[in-house]
Amino acid sequence: MGNNNLVFLEVIEWQDETGQEILHRIPEQGSAEIKLGAQLIVRESQAGILFYKGKACDAFGPGKHTLHTGNIPILTKILSIPWGMTSPLRAEVYLVNMKIFTNLKWGTRNPVAFRDSELGLIRLRAHGIFNIQVTQPVLFINTLSGTMGRFTTVDIAEYLKRVIVSRFNDYLGEQLDTLFNLPGRYDELSVGLQKRLQKDFSRFGMTLGNLYITSITPPPDVQQSIDDKSRLSVIQDMDKLIKLKAASAMEKSAESQAGAGQGMGMGMGLMMPAMLGNMFQPQKSAVVTHEKHTKCPDCGQMIPADARFCPQCGHQLLILQQCANCGKNLTPKTRFCPQCGHPADDKPKPRFCPKCGSENLPGATFCNQCGEKI
C-alpha cells in the first residue's frame, strides 16, 4: 500500500493496529492514482468505499476485488474512451472498520439538573459504558467523518457523550420521580435509555450495541441528606427502646434493695413516675429566628435574601445578561461565559430552555441545566 500521490496504487489494504480507528482513507491527504486492475483487499471486519470527485461510486464487502470496468460498471462512465480504458483513476478509497467498539465511557462532565419529588432540585452525576458499530459506512462518511484521513473513537466520543447525557436527563425525568426509588432499577433504565438513543446513532449510520449505567450519584450534601433521613427512622425506634430499658432497669433496682437500701429503693420508686413522665413527654424544640432567605436559581440552595452572589456556587444574583448556552448570569462587557466558555454575544440556537436559556439537543424534553421541561 502506498500513500504517495505520485505513485500508482496497485494494492490497497489497511489494518487497524490501534484498535480505535473507525475509518481510514487511502491516501490520507488528497487523492491518488489508482491503476486499473489494482487489488483492493477488504477484510471480514471492514467495508471499502470508492470515492471519485467527492462522491461515493461503489461499496465493497469482504474479499479481494480487482478494480476494473468488468466488476465496477460505474467506471465505464467515469473513464474517458480516448484512454482506451487503461488510464489510471484518480480517486480515494475509504476503509471503514465494521467491528463493535466496546468499553467506551460516558459520563456527565458537569452535573445535570433533576427535579426530585422529595428532595427538590438536585444535580446528579452519572457514568457508564457503551458499545458502537458502523452499519452504514457511506452514511457514516457523508454525515460524520467527512474527508478526514483518519477517524477514531476519540474523535467521536465527546459528541456521543453529550448526546447520551442529554437523553439520559430526559429519560430519567420521565421514568424516575425520586432517588429513593433508584436502587434496583439500573438495568431497566439502561435498556430504556439505549432504545431512546437508537435514532440519534442511526442518523450517522451507526448502532448503539449496548449501554450500561454504572452509577448515578447526587452531590455530597444531598447524599448526606439521604443518609440523615435513613438514620432518622432508626433513631426514633432506638429512642423508644432505650426509654423502655431504662424504665425496666429502675423497676428492678427498686425491688432488689433491702434494709437501708429499701429507703433508697422507695425513694427511687417515688421518683420514677416523675422521671418517666418527663422522659416520655415530647421535647420542645428551641425557637430560632433566622434572617430572610431565598433560593439560588442556579444550585437551589437557600441563601441570604440580600446576597449578591451565591456562597454555595458563586452564581451572580443580579441579572444583567445571561449566557445563551448555560443560562449563567454575566457581567457587563463579558465576551465569554465564565462557566461554559460560550461567546456572550452568540445568538440563541434552537431548543434552548425557556427558563434558563441553556442549549439542549434537538428533541430534548428536560433542560440539563435547570431540569425544567422544555
Order of alpha helices (4+ residues) and beta strands (2+ residues): beta-beta-beta-beta-beta-beta-alpha-beta-beta-beta-beta-alpha-beta-alpha-alpha-beta-alpha-alpha-beta-beta-beta-beta
